[in-house]
Amino acid sequence: MKRIAILFLVIFLAGGVVMAQVPGLSAGGELGILDFNDIGDTMFLRPYASYESIDLIPGLDVYAELGIPFWVSPEFWLGLDINLFAGFSLDMSYESTLTFFAENVTFLPVADDGMLSTKNILSYFPFDWSYKFSTYFCLGVKYTYAMDFGDVYAMLELPFNLIVEGASAFDFSQLNLTVGVNLPAGVGGGLVIVNNLGGGVQFFERIIAFGSYEAYPLYAGLKIGLPLYDNGFKFEGMTLIIEGGYHVMENLLVYGKVPILGLFSDGNATLGLIIGAKYSF
């Protein structure tokens, strides 16, 4: 099994060297613990590579990322996570833009029978463990309006599962509304209203408040998730994500994330830490 991990790492690094001169290509790595109460089962290393192209053709933006999360103790496991995104923007007027987009997130365990879904803490997609091949999609539309004080936007998203072993397509599906603002001073923020459409319709199932600040070379962000369904705080509690980053050089970013789950719930809260670095070629 360890030979498989080494093989994947060699392929990963060789691919980075070959494509080092491709504009928009980045490579990085993460070391994380999702729960300090259970370090052995929630620790991981994740090398990854990504490609981003803005205005590939006029109005078209694409993003692709491949991660290889793995760990060796107490049992070896290895997986792949793939993220694909495409968005097409139309200028409706001098002040307003309409963007249509689609996103895919896929998890593929390679060794052992499961992998940590390290990419999806407090996202619209399920997280924790992915025991079998699974793939999720999100379709959405975003409207942005430029005002004197900054850009305001509203976004409607439909995330859903397509393939998950033991589940039918659309067992997980949501309809989510985001409203937000980005100010010229580098301050941004907004609110997400999450509505569950699968496994029993539940409107206003949870809300996610988010804020960010960016002033090169620093950035910082905060997300707060609050369940609104009956006994939500009892079972799930509040989720808090603190993140930040620093550009050591223009093309080298170091960053960190502190996920805190289960605050004020009847269970034990969990504290995690993810640190990483990303180099843009």
C-alpha positions in Angstrom: 0.0 0.0 0.0 2.8 2.4 0.8 4.3 1.8 -2.7 0.9 3.0 -4.1 1.2 6.2 -2.1 4.8 6.7 -3.3 3.8 6.1 -6.9 1.0 8.7 -6.7 3.3 11.3 -5.1 5.9 10.7 -7.9 3.3 11.1 -10.6 2.0 14.2 -8.8 5.5 15.9 -8.5 6.5 14.9 -12.1 3.3 16.4 -13.5 4.0 19.6 -11.6 7.5 19.8 -13.1 6.3 19.2 -16.6 3.5 21.8 -16.4 5.5 24.4 -14.3 5.4 26.9 -17.1 1.6 26.8 -17.7 0.0 30.0 -16.6 -2.7 29.5 -13.9 -1.1 26.3 -12.5 -0.5 26.0 -8.8 0.7 23.2 -6.5 0.6 22.9 -2.8 0.3 20.6 0.2 -1.7 20.5 3.4 -1.2 18.8 6.8 -4.3 18.6 8.9 -6.0 17.1 11.9 -9.8 17.4 11.8 -10.4 16.3 15.4 -7.8 16.6 18.2 -9.9 14.2 20.2 -9.1 11.5 17.6 -5.8 12.5 16.1 -4.9 9.0 14.8 -8.1 8.7 12.6 -8.4 12.3 11.5 -4.8 13.2 10.6 -3.9 13.6 6.9 -1.4 14.8 4.3 -2.8 16.2 1.1 -0.6 17.2 -1.8 -2.7 18.9 -4.5 -2.4 20.7 -7.9 -4.9 23.2 -9.4 -5.4 25.1 -12.6 -7.4 28.3 -12.9 -8.1 30.3 -16.1 -10.0 33.5 -16.1 -11.5 34.6 -19.4 -10.4 31.4 -21.1 -12.7 32.7 -23.8 -14.5 36.0 -23.1 -16.7 35.5 -20.1 -15.6 31.9 -19.3 -13.8 31.0 -16.1 -12.6 27.4 -15.3 -11.0 25.9 -12.2 -9.8 22.3 -11.7 -8.1 20.8 -8.6 -6.8 17.3 -7.8 -5.9 16.3 -4.3 -4.3 13.1 -2.9 -5.2 12.9 0.8 -3.5 10.0 2.6 -2.1 8.8 6.0 -0.3 5.8 7.2 -1.2 5.3 10.9 -3.0 3.5 12.5 -4.0 2.1 9.1 -2.9 3.2 5.7 -5.5 4.9 3.6 -5.3 6.9 0.3 -7.8 8.7 -1.8 -8.4 11.2 -4.6 -10.6 14.3 -4.5 -11.4 16.1 -7.7 -13.0 19.6 -8.0 -14.1 21.0 -11.3 -15.8 24.4 -11.8 -16.9 26.4 -14.9 -18.6 29.7 -14.9 -19.9 31.9 -17.8 -20.5 35.6 -17.2 -22.7 38.0 -19.2 -22.6 41.8 -18.8 -26.2 42.8 -18.4 -25.3 46.5 -18.2 -22.3 48.6 -17.2 -23.1 48.0 -13.5 -24.5 44.4 -13.5 -23.2 40.9 -14.4 -25.1 37.6 -14.5 -23.0 34.4 -14.1 -24.1 30.8 -14.7 -21.9 28.1 -13.2 -21.5 24.4 -12.6 -19.3 22.6 -10.1 -18.4 18.9 -9.5 -16.8 17.4 -6.4 -15.8 13.7 -6.5 -14.2 11.5 -3.9 -12.5 8.2 -4.8 -11.0 6.0 -2.1 -7.9 4.2 -3.6 -6.5 2.2 -0.7 -8.5 0.9 2.3 -12.3 1.3 2.4 -12.6 5.0 3.1 -10.9 8.4 3.0 -11.3 11.7 4.8 -13.3 14.2 2.7 -10.8 17.0 3.7 -12.1 19.6 1.3 -15.7 20.1 2.5 -15.8 21.4 6.1 -18.9 23.7 6.3 -19.6 23.5 2.6 -22.8 22.5 0.9 -21.5 19.0 0.3 -21.4 16.3 2.9 -18.1 15.8 4.7 -16.2 13.7 7.3 -15.7 10.3 5.6 -16.3 9.1 2.0 -16.4 5.3 2.2 -17.0 4.6 -1.5 -16.8 6.4 -4.8 -19.1 9.4 -4.6 -19.8 12.5 -6.8 -21.7 15.7 -6.1 -22.7 18.5 -8.5 -23.8 22.1 -8.0 -25.6 24.2 -10.5 -26.0 27.9 -9.8 -26.6 31.5 -11.0 -25.1 34.7 -9.5 -26.2 38.3 -10.0 -23.7 41.0 -9.2 -24.4 44.8 -9.1 -21.7 47.4 -8.8 -22.6 50.3 -6.5 -20.7 53.3 -5.4 -19.6 51.6 -2.1 -18.8 48.2 -3.6 -20.3 45.1 -5.3 -23.5 43.5 -3.9 -24.5 40.1 -5.1 -27.2 37.4 -4.8 -26.5 33.7 -5.7 -28.9 30.7 -6.0 -27.3 27.2 -5.9 -28.6 23.7 -6.3 -26.1 21.1 -4.9 -27.0 17.4 -5.1 -25.5 14.0 -5.1 -25.5 11.9 -8.3 -23.5 8.8 -7.3 -23.1 7.5 -3.8 -23.0 3.8 -3.0 -26.0 2.9 -0.9 -28.0 6.0 -1.8 -30.1 7.1 -4.8 -29.4 10.1 -6.9 -30.7 13.3 -5.3 -31.0 11.8 -1.8 -28.8 14.8 -0.9 -30.1 17.9 -2.5 -30.4 21.5 -1.4 -31.5 24.9 -2.7 -29.4 27.6 -1.2 -29.6 31.4 -1.3 -26.5 33.6 -0.7 -26.5 37.4 -0.4 -23.3 39.3 0.1 -21.1 42.3 -0.5 -17.5 43.0 -1.4 -16.1 46.4 -0.5 -13.1 48.2 -2.2 -11.3 48.2 1.2 -11.0 44.4 1.0 -13.9 43.7 3.4 -16.5 41.2 2.3 -19.3 39.3 4.0 -22.8 37.8 3.6 -25.3 35.2 4.6 -26.2 31.8 3.2 -29.7 30.3 3.7 -29.6 26.5 3.3 -32.8 24.7 2.3 -32.9 20.9 2.3 -34.8 19.2 -0.5 -33.7 15.6 0.0 -34.8 13.2 2.8 -37.7 15.4 3.8 -38.0 19.0 2.7 -36.8 21.5 5.3 -36.6 25.2 4.4 -34.3 27.4 6.4 -32.5 24.2 7.7 -29.4 26.3 8.6 -27.7 29.6 8.0 -24.1 30.3 7.4 -22.7 33.8 8.1 -19.3 34.6 6.6 -16.9 37.5 6.5 -13.4 38.2 5.1 -10.7 40.8 5.0 -7.9 41.0 2.4 -5.1 43.5 2.3 -2.0 42.1 0.5 -0.1 40.2 1.7 -2.7 39.1 4.4 -6.1 37.7 4.3 -8.5 36.4 7.0 -11.9 34.8 7.0 -14.6 33.6 9.4 -17.6 31.3 8.9 -20.3 30.6 11.4 -22.9 27.8 10.8 -26.1 27.7 12.8 -28.7 24.9 12.5 -32.3 26.1 12.5 -34.1 22.7 12.5 -35.7 21.2 15.6 -33.1 20.1 18.1 -30.4 21.3 15.7 -28.2 22.7 18.5 -28.7 19.6 20.6 -27.5 17.2 17.8 -25.2 19.4 15.8 -24.4 22.6 17.6 -22.7 25.6 16.1 -19.8 25.4 13.6 -17.0 27.9 13.5 -14.3 28.1 10.8 -11.4 30.6 11.3 -8.9 30.9 8.4 -6.1 33.1 7.4 -3.2 33.4 4.9 0.0 35.3 4.2 1.8 35.8 0.9 5.5 35.1 1.6 6.1 36.0 -2.0 3.8 37.1 -4.7 3.4 33.5 -5.9 3.8 31.7 -2.5 0.9 31.6 0.0 1.0 29.9 3.4 -2.4 29.5 5.1 -4.2 27.9 7.9 -7.7 26.9 9.0 -9.2 26.1 12.4 -12.5 24.2 12.2 -14.5 24.0 15.4 -17.6 21.8 15.2 -20.3 20.9 17.7 -20.2 24.0 19.9 -23.1 24.1 22.4 -24.3 20.7 21.3 -25.0 17.8 23.7 -21.9 16.0 22.3 -18.3 16.8 22.5 -17.1 19.8 20.4 -14.2 19.0 18.0 -11.2 21.2 17.3 -9.1 20.8 14.2 -6.2 22.5 12.4 -5.2 22.5 8.8 -2.0 24.3 7.6 -0.8 24.5 4.0 1.3 26.2 1.4 0.5 26.9 -2.2 2.9 27.9 -5.0 1.6 29.5 -8.2 3.8 29.0 -11.3 
